[in-house]
Structure formats: C-alpha cells, structure tokens
Amino acid sequence: MTFPMNTWYVGCTPDEIDSKPLGRRICGEAVVFYRPAADRVAALEDWCPHRGAPLSLGFVQDGKLVCGYHGLEMGCDGKTVHMPGQRVRGFPPVRSFPVVERHGFVWIWPGDPALADPALIPDLHWANNPAWAYGGGLYHIACDYRLMIDNLMDLTHETYVHSTSIGQKEIDETPCTTRTEGDTVITSRYMDGIEAPPFWKMALRANGLPDDQPVDRWQICRFTPPSHVMIEVGVALAGHGGYDAPAQAKASSTVVDFITPETEHSIWYFWGMARSFKPEDAALTAQIREGQGKIFAEDLEMLERQQKNLLQWPGRSLLKLNIDTGGVQARRVIERVIDAEQAGTGSTVAEALTTH
C-alpha cells in the first residue's frame, strides 16, 4: 500500500449525498456514502451481502440504505435489518466506516475504526467564518496522489503550465526555501516589485486596488499528512510590507487542496480557494472559482500524461532538483507514516510522526 490508512481523508462534499447515495472508491476501498437523516452521514462498504450488488445504486428509506436490486435494507452499522420475505439474522455484515461532516466536507477514516478520533480532523480556521468566503470543486485525475503533492509543492511549473493566468518568469527566477516543522513541510517564495499576472490583477481590481502598479507576491505551500496542501498566496502593492501588508493594500487567499487516493494511480482532488477580502461578494466567489477551476484543469492533462509515462517506463529514474525539495520532503513524511503503520509502531498518522 502506498498511502496511509489510519487517518482522515475528504470523501465527498455534503451536496453530493443530499439527494441519493454516492458510490466512491477511497484508498482502494469501495464505499457508499449516504444520509440516514438530514443531519447525519454514514458510509458502508459498497457491497450488498445478498448478491454483491453496489449499495450505491439503491436509495434511503426511513433511515435505512435499501439495495436497489432486491430491496435488502442495511443499517448504519453494516448489518442487514430487513429483506422482503426473508429472515436476515444470519446475513453477514458489511464494513462500516467512521465518517464526520465538518468544515463543509465529509471526512472518512479508511483504516482501523477503533483509532478514528474526530479531533484529528484538520482545523480549518476559515470554514464557517463570515469574514471568509470559500468556493471550490472536485476533479477526478488518473495519477498517483504523490504526483499531485509534487505539483503543489513546486510552483515553478506555473510559469509554463499556467502562463496565461498565474504564471510569470519571476517564479522561475526567484529561489524558494523549504523547511520541515514536525510533520509539516513548508516551501516559500517571495517576489518583490513585479507585475501582477492576470489572475492577480483581477483580484486587485475586485478588492478596489489598482492593477497597474508593481506588487510584492508570495507563495507559501504547507503540506501535512496524509495528503493535504494549503497554499497561502497573494499580492500587495509594492512597498506596503508584502505578506505582512495591511488588508487594504493587498489581495490574498488560501488555496485549499485535499488529495484523496482512489487507487494507486487515481485520485479525488478537492480544490478550492478561501479568501478574506470581499467575502460577501457571491459573484466574485463564483468568478474566482471559475478561474481557479480552469487553472487546475491545465494541470490535469500534464499529471495524467506524466503518470502514463511513469507506468510505461517504471525502471527509469527521475532527477531531483532544488525546486523538488518540498515534494521530496513531503514524500519522506508519507513514507515514515506508512512504515510506522506497517510496523505497528504508529497506530495513527499523528502517532506515527511522534514515534519517529
């Protein structure tokens, strides 16, 4: 296995299960998410014990998940509670997964359920905060989840992949620094006195600032296991303090990246942007979401083609350059977690990192 299991991943967004069950593979496990009640979420193995049909093709009735093949009814604990014309006491249960709805996401623990502590779900300070606005989406990408982490921890690719939106030559020309703080890997780049690229010119105008003046730009990428990357990004009018500039002189936000493995070579990529300027402007949120969605779509083909190459030539080694340091360090954290899980020396991601 190439991904940690005793940890929380984003499994879906609440709106995906509001009307019917959702089938989704998470870390190799076939899962069905559903709502047994309006304020509850549940997740079971996507397998009917009768004939192996996907429970995700069924429906919810009176809090029970009903198989769409022969009407078998499942409880949230994975036990069969009813089937027309049949005794169900001897039916084998299917697996149930710990799930929590929090911060606008549905989180799932694919590993040992006895270790699933909701306190380990990341604290997203911007979620449910009226001073912040958030907009995001979901992409299914046919690549190893670690390739997506590499991509996000090395933003020099923006100069080439995103040349018409957020890319600019100064990213290439400005060295980045990488450090590790416990289980967090941080890669930072600061560019002073430059012209804002198109996306950030739009953000400046939206915040009531001129877009024709030099700016100081920053990118601060933070990886935390198992596969979360938060990126502080923004621009400030030059000479006002850069990252530390007052709110009225800058446009800044946090790029949100939750990367959930589907299989060894495919992912569910939950992307978005949280911003603290003009949070009440719903039209701006929609505009940024559309622009960001197009930017991330530009990564999709590159990552999928990269994955195909790696599968076609598995024996070829890859170069590790200075710009790759963030991704390399993130992979080391992941490897440490997986090794600890397999050795039994760290039951959860948090424990694995404190025991090594």
One Martini backbone bead per residue (centre of mass of N, CA, C, O) as a GRO file, in nm:
protein
  356
    1MET     BB    1   0.097   0.036   0.022
    2THR     BB    2   0.096   0.407  -0.061
    3PHE     BB    3  -0.109   0.475   0.182
    4PRO     BB    4  -0.255   0.594   0.434
    5MET     BB    5  -0.522   0.481   0.675
    6ASN     BB    6  -0.487   0.622   0.970
    7THR     BB    7  -0.698   0.859   0.853
    8TRP     BB    8  -0.815   1.163   0.717
    9TYR     BB    9  -1.045   1.204   0.449
   10VAL     BB   10  -1.188   1.328   0.177
   11GLY     BB   11  -1.487   1.195   0.033
   12CYS     BB   12  -1.693   1.446   0.028
   13THR     BB   13  -1.965   1.642  -0.032
   14PRO     BB   14  -2.270   1.711   0.088
   15ASP     BB   15  -2.419   1.753  -0.195
   16GLU     BB   16  -2.360   1.453  -0.304
   17ILE     BB   17  -2.584   1.327  -0.064
   18ASP     BB   18  -2.872   1.471  -0.058
   19SER     BB   19  -3.040   1.268  -0.277
   20LYS     BB   20  -2.817   1.028  -0.284
   21PRO     BB   21  -2.619   0.789  -0.309
   22LEU     BB   22  -2.251   0.737  -0.295
   23GLY     BB   23  -2.005   0.611  -0.503
   24ARG     BB   24  -1.666   0.542  -0.371
   25ARG     BB   25  -1.323   0.526  -0.402
   26ILE     BB   26  -1.107   0.467  -0.108
   27CYS     BB   27  -0.814   0.345  -0.082
   28GLY     BB   28  -0.951   0.086  -0.246
   29GLU     BB   29  -1.237   0.139  -0.126
   30ALA     BB   30  -1.567   0.052  -0.138
   31VAL     BB   31  -1.802   0.324  -0.113
   32VAL     BB   32  -2.098   0.437   0.067
   33PHE     BB   33  -2.272   0.736   0.074
   34TYR     BB   34  -2.507   0.868   0.327
   35ARG     BB   35  -2.841   0.969   0.455
   36PRO     BB   36  -3.027   0.880   0.734
   37ALA     BB   37  -3.026   1.193   0.781
   38ALA     BB   38  -3.009   1.529   0.749
   39ASP     BB   39  -2.772   1.530   1.004
   40ARG     BB   40  -2.640   1.271   0.861
   41VAL     BB   41  -2.371   1.031   0.819
   42ALA     BB   42  -2.265   0.753   0.606
   43ALA     BB   43  -2.054   0.442   0.573
   44LEU     BB   44  -2.018   0.177   0.338
   45GLU     BB   45  -1.984  -0.094   0.190
   46ASP     BB   46  -2.023  -0.150  -0.168
   47TRP     BB   47  -2.211  -0.421  -0.057
   48CYS     BB   48  -2.422  -0.679  -0.107
   49PRO     BB   49  -2.481  -0.980   0.069
   50HIS     BB   50  -2.646  -1.122  -0.146
   51ARG     BB   51  -2.513  -1.028  -0.471
   52GLY     BB   52  -2.302  -0.775  -0.481
   53ALA     BB   53  -2.432  -0.520  -0.504
   54PRO     BB   54  -2.447  -0.188  -0.526
   55LEU     BB   55  -2.565   0.025  -0.285
   56SER     BB   56  -2.545   0.297  -0.457
   57LEU     BB   57  -2.813   0.195  -0.634
   58GLY     BB   58  -2.991   0.291  -0.419
   59PHE     BB   59  -3.181   0.385  -0.121
   60VAL     BB   60  -3.347   0.595   0.112
   61GLN     BB   61  -3.537   0.454   0.402
   62ASP     BB   62  -3.593   0.525   0.711
   63GLY     BB   63  -3.259   0.527   0.745
   64LYS     BB   64  -3.221   0.316   0.519
   65LEU     BB   65  -3.032   0.111   0.307
   66VAL     BB   66  -3.148   0.027  -0.016
   67CYS     BB   67  -3.138  -0.210  -0.231
   68GLY     BB   68  -3.181  -0.197  -0.592
   69TYR     BB   69  -3.239  -0.514  -0.641
   70HIS     BB   70  -3.405  -0.662  -0.353
   71GLY     BB   71  -3.447  -0.468  -0.079
   72LEU     BB   72  -3.225  -0.457   0.106
   73GLU     BB   73  -3.158  -0.359   0.449
   74MET     BB   74  -2.941  -0.113   0.596
   75GLY     BB   75  -2.741  -0.026   0.845
   76CYS     BB   76  -2.492   0.180   0.976
   77ASP     BB   77  -2.335  -0.097   1.085
   78GLY     BB   78  -2.381  -0.324   0.835
   79LYS     BB   79  -2.656  -0.446   0.899
   80THR     BB   80  -2.913  -0.645   0.839
   81VAL     BB   81  -3.275  -0.563   0.884
   82HIS     BB   82  -3.407  -0.626   0.587
   83MET     BB   83  -3.617  -0.859   0.382
   84PRO     BB   84  -3.825  -0.964   0.163
   85GLY     BB   85  -3.915  -1.286   0.275
   86GLN     BB   86  -3.673  -1.273   0.498
   87ARG     BB   87  -3.423  -1.386   0.691
   88VAL     BB   88  -3.139  -1.186   0.848
   89ARG     BB   89  -2.963  -1.285   1.089
   90GLY     BB   90  -2.728  -1.445   0.903
   91PHE     BB   91  -2.621  -1.203   0.780
   92PRO     BB   92  -2.353  -1.055   0.673
   93PRO     BB   93  -2.167  -0.799   0.736
   94VAL     BB   94  -2.064  -0.488   0.658
   95ARG     BB   95  -1.864  -0.233   0.631
   96SER     BB   96  -1.791   0.037   0.842
   97PHE     BB   97  -1.732   0.393   0.844
   98PRO     BB   98  -1.586   0.658   0.958
   99VAL     BB   99  -1.776   0.970   0.985
  100VAL     BB  100  -1.748   1.336   0.913
  101GLU     BB  101  -1.911   1.647   0.933
  102ARG     BB  102  -1.682   1.912   0.826
  103HIS     BB  103  -1.609   2.215   0.682
  104GLY     BB  104  -1.774   2.113   0.414
  105PHE     BB  105  -1.709   1.804   0.473
  106VAL     BB  106  -1.654   1.452   0.418
  107TRP     BB  107  -1.509   1.233   0.644
  108ILE     BB  108  -1.272   0.955   0.621
  109TRP     BB  109  -1.182   0.631   0.773
  110PRO     BB  110  -1.009   0.352   0.630
  111GLY     BB  111  -0.920   0.224   0.881
  112ASP     BB  112  -0.916   0.179   1.200
  113PRO     BB  113  -1.198   0.254   1.384
  114ALA     BB  114  -1.070   0.268   1.679
  115LEU     BB  115  -0.879   0.534   1.581
  116ALA     BB  116  -1.112   0.739   1.526
  117ASP     BB  117  -1.041   1.083   1.568
  118PRO     BB  118  -1.196   1.387   1.526
  119ALA     BB  119  -0.951   1.567   1.638
  120LEU     BB  120  -0.772   1.503   1.362
  121ILE     BB  121  -0.912   1.704   1.214
  122PRO     BB  122  -0.865   1.966   1.050
  123ASP     BB  123  -0.823   2.310   1.115
  124LEU     BB  124  -1.044   2.544   0.960
  125HIS     BB  125  -1.051   2.879   1.009
  126TRP     BB  126  -1.245   2.963   0.751
  127ALA     BB  127  -1.466   2.795   0.833
  128ASN     BB  128  -1.759   2.939   0.914
  129ASN     BB  129  -1.649   3.234   0.837
  130PRO     BB  130  -1.769   3.552   0.762
  131ALA     BB  131  -1.469   3.666   0.679
  132TRP     BB  132  -1.508   3.430   0.472
  133ALA     BB  133  -1.456   3.276   0.150
  134TYR     BB  134  -1.582   2.986  -0.047
  135GLY     BB  135  -1.451   2.800  -0.337
  136GLY     BB  136  -1.515   2.487  -0.523
  137GLY     BB  137  -1.399   2.149  -0.623
  138LEU     BB  138  -1.386   1.851  -0.849
  139TYR     BB  139  -1.134   1.607  -0.940
  140HIS     BB  140  -1.056   1.347  -1.163
  141ILE     BB  141  -0.736   1.175  -1.145
  142ALA     BB  142  -0.487   0.983  -1.332
  143CYS     BB  143  -0.299   0.966  -1.044
  144ASP     BB  144  -0.074   0.983  -0.824
  145TYR     BB  145  -0.092   1.155  -0.531
  146ARG     BB  146   0.215   1.243  -0.528
  147LEU     BB  147   0.208   1.414  -0.789
  148MET     BB  148   0.025   1.634  -0.672
  149ILE     BB  149   0.214   1.719  -0.447
  150ASP     BB  150   0.451   1.798  -0.620
  151ASN     BB  151   0.300   2.021  -0.774
  152LEU     BB  152   0.226   2.201  -0.511
  153MET     BB  153   0.542   2.215  -0.399
  154ASP     BB  154   0.602   2.315  -0.715
  155LEU     BB  155   0.548   2.637  -0.868
  156THR     BB  156   0.725   2.658  -1.133
  157HIS     BB  157   0.508   2.547  -1.338
  158GLU     BB  158   0.342   2.811  -1.384
  159THR     BB  159   0.512   2.938  -1.615
  160TYR     BB  160   0.396   2.703  -1.818
  161VAL     BB  161   0.103   2.591  -1.751
  162HIS     BB  162   0.013   2.913  -1.638
  163SER     BB  163   0.084   3.164  -1.841
  164THR     BB  164  -0.229   3.312  -1.853
  165SER     BB  165  -0.262   3.359  -1.519
  166ILE     BB  166  -0.010   3.284  -1.279
  167GLY     BB  167   0.225   3.306  -1.458
  168GLN     BB  168   0.590   3.380  -1.429
  169LYS     BB  169   0.928   3.438  -1.450
  170GLU     BB  170   0.982   3.503  -1.144
  171ILE     BB  171   0.945   3.217  -1.040
  172ASP     BB  172   1.201   3.103  -1.174
  173GLU     BB  173   1.403   3.339  -1.055
  174THR     BB  174   1.298   3.255  -0.765
  175PRO     BB  175   1.388   3.127  -0.490
  176CYS     BB  176   1.327   2.866  -0.268
  177THR     BB  177   1.215   2.755   0.054
  178THR     BB  178   1.277   2.473   0.284
  179ARG     BB  179   1.086   2.328   0.557
  180THR     BB  180   1.063   2.137   0.870
  181GLU     BB  181   0.770   2.096   1.098
  182GLY     BB  182   0.756   1.810   1.175
  183ASP     BB  183   0.476   1.725   0.965
  184THR     BB  184   0.564   1.994   0.816
  185VAL     BB  185   0.587   2.129   0.487
  186ILE     BB  186   0.772   2.428   0.376
  187THR     BB  187   0.722   2.642   0.091
  188SER     BB  188   0.892   2.946  -0.017
  189ARG     BB  189   0.794   3.257  -0.202
  190TYR     BB  190   0.941   3.584  -0.288
  191MET     BB  191   0.815   3.867  -0.485
  192ASP     BB  192   0.951   4.179  -0.576
  193GLY     BB  193   0.853   4.425  -0.788
  194ILE     BB  194   0.611   4.320  -0.971
  195GLU     BB  195   0.401   4.198  -1.200
  196ALA     BB  196   0.089   4.110  -1.221
  197PRO     BB  197  -0.093   3.867  -1.301
  198PRO     BB  198  -0.404   3.822  -1.423
  199PHE     BB  199  -0.543   3.707  -1.171
  200TRP     BB  200  -0.430   3.936  -0.972
  201LYS     BB  201  -0.554   4.174  -1.114
  202MET     BB  202  -0.842   4.092  -1.059
  203ALA     BB  203  -0.816   4.090  -0.747
  204LEU     BB  204  -0.744   4.385  -0.713
  205ARG     BB  205  -0.998   4.506  -0.839
  206ALA     BB  206  -1.197   4.359  -0.643
  207ASN     BB  207  -1.040   4.526  -0.395
  208GLY     BB  208  -0.990   4.830  -0.501
  209LEU     BB  209  -0.723   4.803  -0.674
  210PRO     BB  210  -0.460   4.853  -0.853
  211ASP     BB  211  -0.315   4.685  -1.165
  212ASP     BB  212  -0.049   4.899  -1.249
  213GLN     BB  213   0.131   4.806  -1.010
  214PRO     BB  214   0.361   4.710  -0.822
  215VAL     BB  215   0.437   4.392  -0.661
  216ASP     BB  216   0.407   4.168  -0.390
  217ARG     BB  217   0.478   3.818  -0.388
  218TRP     BB  218   0.328   3.501  -0.261
  219GLN     BB  219   0.434   3.152  -0.164
  220ILE     BB  220   0.285   2.914   0.075
  221CYS     BB  221   0.357   2.580   0.129
  222ARG     BB  222   0.151   2.324   0.304
  223PHE     BB  223   0.229   2.011   0.427
  224THR     BB  224   0.006   1.743   0.534
  225PRO     BB  225  -0.087   1.465   0.661
  226PRO     BB  226  -0.142   1.267   0.406
  227SER     BB  227  -0.264   1.505   0.157
  228HIS     BB  228  -0.225   1.812   0.244
  229VAL     BB  229  -0.261   2.146   0.079
  230MET     BB  230  -0.164   2.471   0.179
  231ILE     BB  231  -0.186   2.800   0.007
  232GLU     BB  232  -0.034   3.097   0.037
  233VAL     BB  233  -0.163   3.378  -0.144
  234GLY     BB  234  -0.037   3.690  -0.304
  235VAL     BB  235  -0.081   4.056  -0.321
  236ALA     BB  236   0.105   4.367  -0.290
  237LEU     BB  237   0.169   4.668  -0.278
  238ALA     BB  238   0.446   4.810  -0.314
  239GLY     BB  239   0.580   4.900   0.009
  240HIS     BB  240   0.357   4.748   0.235
  241GLY     BB  241   0.491   4.444   0.331
  242GLY     BB  242   0.356   4.232   0.180
  243TYR     BB  243   0.246   3.982   0.362
  244ASP     BB  244   0.218   4.223   0.602
  245ALA     BB  245   0.012   4.376   0.480
  246PRO     BB  246  -0.253   4.543   0.473
  247ALA     BB  247  -0.565   4.473   0.361
  248GLN     BB  248  -0.587   4.750   0.182
  249ALA     BB  249  -0.301   4.642   0.006
  250LYS     BB  250  -0.441   4.355  -0.065
  251ALA     BB  251  -0.447   4.017  -0.216
  252SER     BB  252  -0.567   3.720  -0.050
  253SER     BB  253  -0.513   3.357   0.002
  254THR     BB  254  -0.631   3.010   0.017
  255VAL     BB  255  -0.524   2.716  -0.108
  256VAL     BB  256  -0.720   2.422  -0.144
  257ASP     BB  257  -0.587   2.075  -0.082
  258PHE     BB  258  -0.754   1.764  -0.129
  259ILE     BB  259  -0.602   1.438  -0.142
  260THR     BB  260  -0.766   1.142  -0.260
  261PRO     BB  261  -0.729   0.827  -0.286
  262GLU     BB  262  -0.841   0.569  -0.492
  263THR     BB  263  -0.577   0.461  -0.611
  264GLU     BB  264  -0.258   0.420  -0.713
  265HIS     BB  265  -0.366   0.594  -1.004
  266SER     BB  266  -0.587   0.771  -0.837
  267ILE     BB  267  -0.799   1.070  -0.778
  268TRP     BB  268  -0.940   1.299  -0.543
  269TYR     BB  269  -0.977   1.655  -0.612
  270PHE     BB  270  -1.003   1.900  -0.366
  271TRP     BB  271  -1.075   2.231  -0.456
  272GLY     BB  272  -0.980   2.575  -0.352
  273MET     BB  273  -1.082   2.911  -0.214
  274ALA     BB  274  -0.980   3.124   0.047
  275ARG     BB  275  -1.111   3.448   0.151
  276SER     BB  276  -1.074   3.795   0.312
  277PHE     BB  277  -1.205   3.942   0.063
  278LYS     BB  278  -1.511   4.009  -0.012
  279PRO     BB  279  -1.711   3.777   0.118
  280GLU     BB  280  -2.004   3.892   0.015
  281ASP     BB  281  -1.916   3.826  -0.290
  282ALA     BB  282  -2.059   3.596  -0.490
  283ALA     BB  283  -1.954   3.669  -0.773
  284LEU     BB  284  -1.654   3.649  -0.700
  285THR     BB  285  -1.652   3.357  -0.612
  286ALA     BB  286  -1.737   3.249  -0.891
  287GLN     BB  287  -1.503   3.369  -1.053
  288ILE     BB  288  -1.272   3.230  -0.901
  289ARG     BB  289  -1.366   2.942  -0.939
  290GLU     BB  290  -1.351   2.942  -1.247
  291GLY     BB  291  -1.052   3.019  -1.269
  292GLN     BB  292  -0.938   2.788  -1.096
  293GLY     BB  293  -1.052   2.554  -1.257
  294LYS     BB  294  -0.885   2.615  -1.513
  295ILE     BB  295  -0.608   2.591  -1.386
  296PHE     BB  296  -0.635   2.291  -1.288
  297ALA     BB  297  -0.697   2.173  -1.570
  298GLU     BB  298  -0.402   2.215  -1.673
  299ASP     BB  299  -0.284   1.981  -1.489
  300LEU     BB  300  -0.427   1.720  -1.570
  301GLU     BB  301  -0.281   1.630  -1.830
  302MET     BB  302   0.004   1.626  -1.718
  303LEU     BB  303  -0.041   1.410  -1.495
  304GLU     BB  304  -0.155   1.181  -1.674
  305ARG     BB  305   0.091   1.164  -1.867
  306GLN     BB  306   0.299   1.114  -1.653
  307GLN     BB  307   0.181   0.847  -1.548
  308LYS     BB  308   0.208   0.691  -1.813
  309ASN     BB  309   0.514   0.708  -1.829
  310LEU     BB  310   0.579   0.568  -1.558
  311LEU     BB  311   0.440   0.297  -1.645
  312GLN     BB  312   0.610   0.247  -1.906
  313TRP     BB  313   0.888   0.348  -1.726
  314PRO     BB  314   0.967   0.217  -1.425
  315GLY     BB  315   1.305   0.217  -1.437
  316ARG     BB  316   1.320   0.517  -1.443
  317SER     BB  317   1.480   0.784  -1.335
  318LEU     BB  318   1.459   1.078  -1.134
  319LEU     BB  319   1.507   1.396  -1.090
  320LYS     BB  320   1.658   1.603  -0.824
  321LEU     BB  321   1.590   1.923  -0.745
  322ASN     BB  322   1.558   2.209  -0.575
  323ILE     BB  323   1.244   2.238  -0.651
  324ASP     BB  324   1.180   1.935  -0.510
  325THR     BB  325   1.200   1.948  -0.197
  326GLY     BB  326   0.906   1.952  -0.099
  327GLY     BB  327   0.821   1.677  -0.221
  328VAL     BB  328   1.041   1.505  -0.092
  329GLN     BB  329   0.966   1.564   0.204
  330ALA     BB  330   0.674   1.466   0.186
  331ARG     BB  331   0.744   1.172   0.113
  332ARG     BB  332   0.895   1.112   0.377
  333VAL     BB  333   0.655   1.140   0.560
  334ILE     BB  334   0.481   0.922   0.429
  335GLU     BB  335   0.680   0.687   0.465
  336ARG     BB  336   0.684   0.701   0.774
  337VAL     BB  337   0.387   0.638   0.817
  338ILE     BB  338   0.371   0.367   0.670
  339ASP     BB  339   0.591   0.218   0.826
  340ALA     BB  340   0.451   0.247   1.103
  341GLU     BB  341   0.194   0.097   1.034
  342GLN     BB  342   0.330  -0.176   0.945
  343ALA     BB  343   0.495  -0.201   1.231
  344GLY     BB  344   0.308  -0.082   1.477
  345THR     BB  345   0.435   0.215   1.591
  346GLY     BB  346   0.181   0.369   1.439
  347SER     BB  347  -0.158   0.400   1.438
  348THR     BB  348  -0.135   0.694   1.352
  349VAL     BB  349  -0.026   0.966   1.209
  350ALA     BB  350   0.047   1.112   1.471
  351GLU     BB  351   0.203   0.870   1.600
  352ALA     BB  352   0.408   0.817   1.377
  353LEU     BB  353   0.547   1.106   1.403
  354THR     BB  354   0.623   1.075   1.723
  355THR     BB  355   0.797   0.787   1.683
  356HIS     BB  356   1.026   0.933   1.459
   0.00000   0.00000   0.00000
